[in-house]
Amino acid sequence: MDIVNLSTTVSFTTKDGSSIRELLSHRNSGIRNQSLAEATVPPGIKTLAHYHPSSEEIYYILSGQGTMFLAGAVQIVRPGDAIAIPPGQVHWIENTAAEDLVFLCCCAPGYEHHDTVMVD
């Protein structure tokens, strides 16, 4: 049985500039086809535009407020919102509030740096 508590995870920065703490993935559990992480974007910061050729993602907003940019569309996001990000879709998220924007990020297949393509 694999149970990972958020308090025991180590934060790292992804290629898009967000700080994440990986909860479950092939690196720390029996999970092989997806990953789950908590991401944090500080106030006034946005992640860099990017896409994932292979992975689809789901963002689930836990706290804060932001603006989601996805394939040319723009929408305000807040706690309780779930965002579907298909493979190949350029996206980024911007924190527009005075507090951290915190969200869960589920990737299938699981997150890997090499599956992140930066866009100018």
C-alpha positions as CSV (number, residue, x, y, z in Angstrom):
1,M,0.0,0.0,0.0
2,D,1.4,3.4,-1.0
3,I,0.3,6.4,1.1
4,V,2.3,9.6,0.7
5,N,1.6,12.6,3.0
6,L,2.1,16.0,1.4
7,S,4.2,17.1,4.4
8,T,6.8,14.4,3.5
9,T,7.3,15.5,-0.1
10,V,10.1,17.7,-1.4
11,S,9.2,20.7,-3.7
12,F,10.9,21.1,-7.1
13,T,10.5,23.5,-9.9
14,T,9.1,22.2,-13.2
15,K,10.2,23.5,-16.7
16,D,7.2,25.9,-16.7
17,G,8.3,27.6,-13.5
18,S,5.7,26.2,-11.1
19,S,6.8,24.7,-7.8
20,I,5.3,21.2,-7.3
21,R,5.3,18.5,-4.7
22,E,4.8,15.2,-6.3
23,L,2.4,13.0,-4.2
24,L,2.2,9.9,-6.3
25,S,4.1,8.7,-9.4
26,H,6.3,5.9,-10.6
27,R,9.2,7.5,-8.6
28,N,7.6,6.9,-5.2
29,S,4.8,4.3,-5.6
30,G,3.3,1.5,-7.5
31,I,1.6,4.0,-9.8
32,R,2.7,3.6,-13.4
33,N,0.3,5.4,-15.8
34,Q,-0.3,8.8,-14.1
35,S,1.0,11.2,-11.5
36,L,-0.5,13.5,-8.9
37,A,1.2,16.6,-7.6
38,E,0.3,19.8,-5.7
39,A,1.4,22.9,-7.6
40,T,1.9,26.4,-6.2
41,V,2.2,29.7,-8.1
42,P,3.0,32.8,-6.0
43,P,1.0,36.0,-6.3
44,G,1.6,38.0,-9.5
45,I,3.4,35.1,-11.2
46,K,2.4,33.1,-14.2
47,T,3.8,29.8,-15.5
48,L,5.6,29.8,-18.8
49,A,3.7,28.9,-22.0
50,H,4.1,25.2,-22.8
51,Y,2.5,22.0,-23.9
52,H,2.9,18.3,-23.3
53,P,3.0,16.1,-26.5
54,S,2.0,12.9,-24.7
55,S,0.4,13.8,-21.3
56,E,-3.1,15.0,-20.7
57,E,-3.5,17.0,-17.5
58,I,-6.2,17.9,-15.0
59,Y,-5.7,21.0,-12.8
60,Y,-8.0,21.2,-9.7
61,I,-7.9,24.6,-8.0
62,L,-7.6,24.3,-4.2
63,S,-7.0,27.9,-3.1
64,G,-6.3,31.3,-4.6
65,Q,-7.6,32.7,-7.9
66,G,-6.0,32.9,-11.3
67,T,-6.4,33.1,-15.1
68,M,-6.1,30.0,-17.1
69,F,-4.8,30.3,-20.7
70,L,-5.5,27.2,-22.8
71,A,-5.3,26.9,-26.6
72,G,-6.2,30.6,-27.1
73,A,-9.1,30.7,-24.6
74,V,-8.9,32.6,-21.3
75,Q,-10.9,32.0,-18.2
76,I,-10.8,33.0,-14.5
77,V,-10.4,30.0,-12.2
78,R,-11.0,29.7,-8.5
79,P,-11.3,26.9,-5.8
80,G,-13.4,24.0,-6.9
81,D,-12.7,24.5,-10.7
82,A,-11.3,21.5,-12.6
83,I,-9.5,22.2,-15.9
84,A,-9.0,19.6,-18.6
85,I,-5.8,20.1,-20.6
86,P,-5.5,17.8,-23.6
87,P,-2.1,16.7,-25.0
88,G,-0.6,19.2,-27.4
89,Q,-2.6,22.2,-26.1
90,V,-0.5,25.3,-25.3
91,H,-1.3,26.5,-21.8
92,W,-0.2,28.5,-18.7
93,I,-1.8,29.8,-15.6
94,E,-1.4,33.1,-13.9
95,N,-2.0,33.9,-10.2
96,T,-4.1,37.1,-10.0
97,A,-4.7,37.1,-6.3
98,A,-2.8,38.3,-3.2
99,E,-2.3,34.7,-1.9
100,D,-0.7,31.6,-3.4
101,L,-2.6,29.8,-6.2
102,V,-2.5,26.2,-5.2
103,F,-3.9,23.3,-7.3
104,L,-3.6,19.6,-7.8
105,C,-2.2,18.5,-11.1
106,C,-2.9,15.0,-12.4
107,C,-0.9,13.9,-15.5
108,A,-1.5,10.7,-17.6
109,P,1.0,9.4,-18.4
110,G,2.8,10.7,-15.4
111,Y,4.8,14.0,-15.4
112,E,8.2,14.0,-16.9
113,H,10.4,17.0,-17.8
114,H,11.1,15.7,-21.3
115,D,7.3,15.8,-22.1
116,T,7.2,19.5,-21.5
117,V,7.8,21.7,-24.6
118,M,8.3,25.4,-24.0
119,V,6.7,28.0,-26.3
120,D,8.0,31.5,-27.0
